[in-house]
Structure formats: structure tokens, C-alpha cells
């Protein structure tokens, strides 16, 4: 796949969108829902390539997209499996991109099949 930002084929070992034991989890259902909604609306940067922005007082604003940031493969896989094959805001509602991503992903890699499964599984 040659689309910048969409080179990942499978979730990393800490991907919150993967059911692996090594995944990042959240303390409550509301936080998992917030993460899922944000990923749907704006995409979700893979933490391995994301930029951690800091405010002048040293407080972090969290992981954000930068020039070389990859989109989270686990989030993409979840949205594709959850019926968003025609695109969603996080990939600019781009049906052609969704089709390319469908063919690009390593579907044998562990991933959540639905947003509901993610929200249930992502809470400690």
C-alpha cells in the first residue's frame, strides 16, 4: 500500500483495538467510548509513530498525528469489520481508501470485530 499514513498491516502488541493481553486498556467504559468515538471521527494515530505534544507548562496533550504518523491498524480493522466498508470520517469517508485498506490488512492478526467488542474488552 502506498498511501502515506496507512502502511501498517496489523495492530502492534500494545494496540488498544487488539484483544491481546499486552494491549493498552482504559479505566472505565466511558474512556473506551471516548477513544472509539475519537478514532471514528478523526482517525487514531498508532502510538509507535504518533507525536506526543506538550504544553508550555509541560502537560501532555496526548498522542497526535504528525508528519510520519501511521493510522492505527487495529482501529481501521475494527471499523472495516463493524460495517464501515464505505468509509468513515477518520479516513475522510473515502470509499476507495476503505477498499484499499480492506485488501491491505493482515486479517489473521488479532483485532476486535466490532466497536461494542472493543468497548467491552478495552476496560480493565
KOLDODREN-640959 format. One record per residue (C-alpha): residue number from 1; residue in one letter; z, x, y. Coordinates in Angstrom, 2 decimals, always signed. Example, Ala and Ser with C-alpha at 12.3 -4.5 7.8 and 13.67 -1.06 7.14 Angstrom:
residues 2
<site><k>1</k><r>A</r><z>+7.80</z><x>+12.30</x><y>-4.50</y></site>
<site><k>2</k><r>S</r><z>+7.14</z><x>+13.67</x><y>-1.06</y></site>
END
This chain:
residues 124
<site><k>1</k><r>X</r><z>+0.00</z><x>+0.00</x><y>+0.00</y></site>
<site><k>2</k><r>X</r><z>-0.94</z><x>+1.45</x><y>+3.36</y></site>
<site><k>3</k><r>X</r><z>+0.94</z><x>-0.91</x><y>+5.67</y></site>
<site><k>4</k><r>X</r><z>+3.39</z><x>+1.15</x><y>+7.77</y></site>
<site><k>5</k><r>X</r><z>+6.93</z><x>-0.04</x><y>+7.12</y></site>
<site><k>6</k><r>X</r><z>+6.07</z><x>-1.63</x><y>+3.78</y></site>
<site><k>7</k><r>X</r><z>+5.85</z><x>+1.35</x><y>+1.45</y></site>
<site><k>8</k><r>X</r><z>+8.89</z><x>+0.57</x><y>-0.73</y></site>
<site><k>9</k><r>X</r><z>+8.13</z><x>-0.99</x><y>-4.11</y></site>
<site><k>10</k><r>X</r><z>+11.65</z><x>-1.77</x><y>-5.32</y></site>
<site><k>11</k><r>X</r><z>+15.19</z><x>-2.11</x><y>-3.98</y></site>
<site><k>12</k><r>X</r><z>+17.34</z><x>+1.00</x><y>-3.62</y></site>
<site><k>13</k><r>X</r><z>+20.57</z><x>+1.30</x><y>-5.62</y></site>
<site><k>14</k><r>X</r><z>+22.65</z><x>+0.02</x><y>-2.68</y></site>
<site><k>15</k><r>X</r><z>+20.35</z><x>-2.83</x><y>-1.68</y></site>
<site><k>16</k><r>X</r><z>+22.37</z><x>-5.99</x><y>-0.97</y></site>
<site><k>17</k><r>X</r><z>+19.36</z><x>-8.01</x><y>-2.19</y></site>
<site><k>18</k><r>X</r><z>+19.61</z><x>-6.49</x><y>-5.66</y></site>
<site><k>19</k><r>X</r><z>+22.20</z><x>-7.62</x><y>-8.25</y></site>
<site><k>20</k><r>X</r><z>+23.09</z><x>-4.02</x><y>-9.21</y></site>
<site><k>21</k><r>X</r><z>+26.79</z><x>-3.13</x><y>-9.36</y></site>
<site><k>22</k><r>X</r><z>+26.15</z><x>-0.41</x><y>-6.72</y></site>
<site><k>23</k><r>X</r><z>+24.86</z><x>-2.92</x><y>-4.14</y></site>
<site><k>24</k><r>X</r><z>+26.35</z><x>-3.41</x><y>-0.70</y></site>
<site><k>25</k><r>X</r><z>+28.45</z><x>-6.59</x><y>-0.73</y></site>
<site><k>26</k><r>X</r><z>+29.97</z><x>-8.73</x><y>+2.00</y></site>
<site><k>27</k><r>X</r><z>+33.49</z><x>-10.02</x><y>+2.50</y></site>
<site><k>28</k><r>X</r><z>+32.56</z><x>-13.67</x><y>+2.87</y></site>
<site><k>29</k><r>X</r><z>+29.81</z><x>-16.21</x><y>+2.26</y></site>
<site><k>30</k><r>X</r><z>+29.21</z><x>-16.66</x><y>+6.00</y></site>
<site><k>31</k><r>X</r><z>+28.34</z><x>-12.97</x><y>+6.43</y></site>
<site><k>32</k><r>X</r><z>+25.91</z><x>-13.11</x><y>+3.48</y></site>
<site><k>33</k><r>X</r><z>+24.30</z><x>-16.22</x><y>+5.03</y></site>
<site><k>34</k><r>X</r><z>+24.04</z><x>-14.41</x><y>+8.38</y></site>
<site><k>35</k><r>X</r><z>+22.36</z><x>-11.40</x><y>+6.72</y></site>
<site><k>36</k><r>X</r><z>+19.94</z><x>-13.64</x><y>+4.83</y></site>
<site><k>37</k><r>X</r><z>+19.00</z><x>-15.61</x><y>+7.96</y></site>
<site><k>38</k><r>X</r><z>+18.52</z><x>-12.42</x><y>+9.96</y></site>
<site><k>39</k><r>X</r><z>+16.30</z><x>-10.95</x><y>+7.21</y></site>
<site><k>40</k><r>X</r><z>+14.24</z><x>-14.15</x><y>+7.17</y></site>
<site><k>41</k><r>X</r><z>+13.83</z><x>-14.27</x><y>+10.95</y></site>
<site><k>42</k><r>X</r><z>+13.50</z><x>-10.58</x><y>+11.87</y></site>
<site><k>43</k><r>X</r><z>+12.98</z><x>-8.68</x><y>+8.62</y></site>
<site><k>44</k><r>X</r><z>+15.60</z><x>-6.42</x><y>+7.11</y></site>
<site><k>45</k><r>X</r><z>+15.49</z><x>-2.63</x><y>+7.53</y></site>
<site><k>46</k><r>X</r><z>+16.24</z><x>-0.55</x><y>+4.46</y></site>
<site><k>47</k><r>X</r><z>+19.44</z><x>+1.28</x><y>+5.35</y></site>
<site><k>48</k><r>X</r><z>+17.98</z><x>+4.53</x><y>+3.98</y></site>
<site><k>49</k><r>X</r><z>+15.39</z><x>+4.64</x><y>+6.76</y></site>
<site><k>50</k><r>X</r><z>+16.99</z><x>+2.44</x><y>+9.44</y></site>
<site><k>51</k><r>X</r><z>+18.29</z><x>+3.72</x><y>+12.76</y></site>
<site><k>52</k><r>X</r><z>+21.99</z><x>+3.23</x><y>+13.47</y></site>
<site><k>53</k><r>X</r><z>+22.16</z><x>+2.60</x><y>+17.21</y></site>
<site><k>54</k><r>X</r><z>+25.35</z><x>+3.41</x><y>+19.07</y></site>
<site><k>55</k><r>X</r><z>+26.50</z><x>+2.03</x><y>+22.40</y></site>
<site><k>56</k><r>X</r><z>+27.75</z><x>+4.39</x><y>+25.12</y></site>
<site><k>57</k><r>X</r><z>+31.35</z><x>+3.71</x><y>+24.03</y></site>
<site><k>58</k><r>X</r><z>+30.50</z><x>+4.93</x><y>+20.51</y></site>
<site><k>59</k><r>X</r><z>+30.49</z><x>+1.46</x><y>+18.92</y></site>
<site><k>60</k><r>X</r><z>+27.67</z><x>+0.91</x><y>+16.45</y></site>
<site><k>61</k><r>X</r><z>+25.21</z><x>-1.94</x><y>+16.89</y></site>
<site><k>62</k><r>X</r><z>+24.30</z><x>-1.62</x><y>+13.23</y></site>
<site><k>63</k><r>X</r><z>+21.13</z><x>-0.68</x><y>+11.42</y></site>
<site><k>64</k><r>X</r><z>+17.91</z><x>-1.48</x><y>+13.21</y></site>
<site><k>65</k><r>X</r><z>+14.20</z><x>-0.81</x><y>+12.80</y></site>
<site><k>66</k><r>X</r><z>+12.92</z><x>+2.49</x><y>+14.14</y></site>
<site><k>67</k><r>X</r><z>+9.50</z><x>+4.10</x><y>+14.14</y></site>
<site><k>68</k><r>X</r><z>+9.71</z><x>+5.22</x><y>+10.49</y></site>
<site><k>69</k><r>X</r><z>+11.88</z><x>+2.43</x><y>+9.10</y></site>
<site><k>70</k><r>X</r><z>+10.81</z><x>+0.66</x><y>+5.91</y></site>
<site><k>71</k><r>X</r><z>+11.34</z><x>-3.04</x><y>+5.31</y></site>
<site><k>72</k><r>X</r><z>+13.88</z><x>-3.74</x><y>+2.56</y></site>
<site><k>73</k><r>X</r><z>+12.02</z><x>-4.24</x><y>-0.72</y></site>
<site><k>74</k><r>X</r><z>+14.84</z><x>-6.38</x><y>-2.14</y></site>
<site><k>75</k><r>X</r><z>+14.67</z><x>-8.83</x><y>+0.75</y></site>
<site><k>76</k><r>X</r><z>+10.88</z><x>-9.02</x><y>+0.51</y></site>
<site><k>77</k><r>X</r><z>+11.06</z><x>-9.65</x><y>-3.24</y></site>
<site><k>78</k><r>X</r><z>+13.69</z><x>-12.36</x><y>-2.80</y></site>
<site><k>79</k><r>X</r><z>+11.69</z><x>-14.22</x><y>-0.15</y></site>
<site><k>80</k><r>X</r><z>+8.47</z><x>-13.98</x><y>-2.17</y></site>
<site><k>81</k><r>X</r><z>+10.24</z><x>-15.35</x><y>-5.28</y></site>
<site><k>82</k><r>X</r><z>+12.01</z><x>-18.05</x><y>-3.27</y></site>
<site><k>83</k><r>X</r><z>+8.74</z><x>-19.75</x><y>-2.31</y></site>
<site><k>84</k><r>X</r><z>+7.73</z><x>-17.90</x><y>+0.85</y></site>
<site><k>85</k><r>X</r><z>+4.46</z><x>-16.57</x><y>-0.55</y></site>
<site><k>86</k><r>X</r><z>+2.65</z><x>-17.74</x><y>+2.60</y></site>
<site><k>87</k><r>X</r><z>+4.77</z><x>-15.55</x><y>+4.83</y></site>
<site><k>88</k><r>X</r><z>+7.91</z><x>-15.92</x><y>+6.90</y></site>
<site><k>89</k><r>X</r><z>+8.93</z><x>-14.77</x><y>+10.40</y></site>
<site><k>90</k><r>X</r><z>+10.31</z><x>-11.42</x><y>+9.14</y></site>
<site><k>91</k><r>X</r><z>+6.77</z><x>-10.42</x><y>+8.14</y></site>
<site><k>92</k><r>X</r><z>+5.19</z><x>-12.23</x><y>+11.10</y></site>
<site><k>93</k><r>X</r><z>+4.16</z><x>-15.25</x><y>+8.97</y></site>
<site><k>94</k><r>X</r><z>+1.31</z><x>-13.07</x><y>+7.75</y></site>
<site><k>95</k><r>X</r><z>-0.19</z><x>-14.64</x><y>+4.60</y></site>
<site><k>96</k><r>X</r><z>-2.43</z><x>-11.63</x><y>+3.93</y></site>
<site><k>97</k><r>X</r><z>+0.54</z><x>-9.27</x><y>+4.13</y></site>
<site><k>98</k><r>X</r><z>+2.56</z><x>-11.51</x><y>+1.81</y></site>
<site><k>99</k><r>X</r><z>-0.28</z><x>-11.37</x><y>-0.72</y></site>
<site><k>100</k><r>X</r><z>-0.45</z><x>-7.56</x><y>-0.49</y></site>
<site><k>101</k><r>X</r><z>+3.32</z><x>-7.31</x><y>-0.88</y></site>
<site><k>102</k><r>X</r><z>+3.25</z><x>-9.58</x><y>-3.94</y></site>
<site><k>103</k><r>X</r><z>+0.82</z><x>-7.18</x><y>-5.61</y></site>
<site><k>104</k><r>X</r><z>+2.66</z><x>-4.06</x><y>-4.39</y></site>
<site><k>105</k><r>X</r><z>+6.22</z><x>-4.78</x><y>-5.56</y></site>
<site><k>106</k><r>X</r><z>+7.68</z><x>-3.48</x><y>-8.83</y></site>
<site><k>107</k><r>X</r><z>+8.72</z><x>-6.83</x><y>-10.25</y></site>
<site><k>108</k><r>X</r><z>+10.58</z><x>-5.19</x><y>-13.14</y></site>
<site><k>109</k><r>X</r><z>+13.19</z><x>-3.90</x><y>-10.64</y></site>
<site><k>110</k><r>X</r><z>+16.42</z><x>-5.92</x><y>-10.32</y></site>
<site><k>111</k><r>X</r><z>+16.28</z><x>-8.39</x><y>-7.43</y></site>
<site><k>112</k><r>X</r><z>+17.61</z><x>-11.81</x><y>-6.53</y></site>
<site><k>113</k><r>X</r><z>+15.21</z><x>-14.64</x><y>-7.33</y></site>
<site><k>114</k><r>X</r><z>+16.46</z><x>-16.90</x><y>-4.53</y></site>
<site><k>115</k><r>X</r><z>+18.39</z><x>-16.89</x><y>-1.30</y></site>
<site><k>116</k><r>X</r><z>+21.06</z><x>-19.00</x><y>-2.99</y></site>
<site><k>117</k><r>X</r><z>+21.49</z><x>-16.39</x><y>-5.72</y></site>
<site><k>118</k><r>X</r><z>+21.76</z><x>-13.66</x><y>-3.07</y></site>
<site><k>119</k><r>X</r><z>+24.45</z><x>-15.51</x><y>-1.10</y></site>
<site><k>120</k><r>X</r><z>+26.46</z><x>-16.16</x><y>-4.26</y></site>
<site><k>121</k><r>X</r><z>+26.06</z><x>-12.62</x><y>-5.60</y></site>
<site><k>122</k><r>X</r><z>+26.48</z><x>-10.68</x><y>-2.36</y></site>
<site><k>123</k><r>X</r><z>+30.09</z><x>-11.71</x><y>-1.74</y></site>
<site><k>124</k><r>X</r><z>+32.88</z><x>-9.53</x><y>-3.16</y></site>
END
